[in-house]
Every structure is written in C-alpha cells, then in structure tokens.
Amino acid sequence: MEHDLIEIGHITDHNRIESITREIILTLPAWFDAAGQKNYPVENQQKYFLAATKKGKAIGFIAITDIDSTTAEIHCIGILEDEHGKGIGTKLINAAKAYCLDGGRDVLLVKTLDASAHYPPYDKTRRFYESKGFVSRRLIAGFWGAENPCLEMIWLPGTDSNRRPGD
C-alpha cells in the first residue's frame, strides 16, 4: 500500500530544512503568501523539523516550536497538494503528538485562519485539525492583521484517543 511507503524522519541539517520547506511551500500559494514563502524556510531551521518522504523525495513537513516544558506549537506544516488526503498530514500530526508526549509536554497548539475569513483552503485546514482532535481555543485579534483573523487551536493528550498517536 502506498501509504506504508511514507517515512517520517527528524531533520537537523539547516540547508536541507530550508530546501524542503521552500520546495513544498512554493507549490502551496493558497496557504503561503510571499512573506511565508520567504520566512518559513529560514525560521524552520530553528525548530524541531520532521519531513515526510516517499521514495526519498520530501512530500511534506512539520516544524514544531517548544514554547516551554509543557507546551509545543506547530509552527508550520505543509504537504504537496497532490498528496493531500493520503494520510501524510495525519502521520506528521501523529509524529508531532508523539514528540510532545515523549518530551513530557501536555499541550500542542496550532494557529490557523479563523472561519470568519471565509477562505476555503483554510476551511479545509481547520477541518483537518479538528479531525485530529484539535479544538478551538481562542481568537487572537490582530495577530496577522484585521483581514486575517487568527484562530488558536489546542490538542491535549487523551482528548481524541486513549492510545499513543501512531499506535
């Protein structure tokens, strides 16, 4: 099964992180504007970075920020659009949840565009996070400007399953 050919690996090489991030987000203009395309490849070098690969080619990534000893945040996630709906995002989210649990963290946050923006690509994104056990936590006014309302979502261990992610 093709889903089984996906490997998730921790990447520490800054050049590789930058190139994986850049290659993927440049194919996702509906999710990443010019500022994101410029900043995320550099910012992700300072994050805990996981890449999803298929036959040695990066097809997705997730970058995680440690906020403190109990909280982590998904800084950025991207999956090639033609790979959406094939379980890659689920594998990356499960790896992020495992990273939290393995590090003793009991909170995983993510910021996304709020539904009040009425933007279909991010409607899809929110539904994806909700399907992975994230719930709306708060609206952060002005975080990305008035035209881009920021919704912070939260995942707490045990809220979506009694099993360890990926088991």
Buried (B, 14 or more C-beta within 10 A) or exposed (E): EEEEEBEBEEBEEBEBBBEBBBBBBEBBEEBBEEEBBEBBBEBBBEBBBBBBBBEEEBBBBBBBBBEEEEBBBBBBBBBBBEBEEBBBBBBBBBBBBBBBBEBEBBBBBBBBBBBEBEBEEBBEBBEBBEEBBBEBBEEEEEEBEEEBBBBBBBBEBEEBEEEEBEE
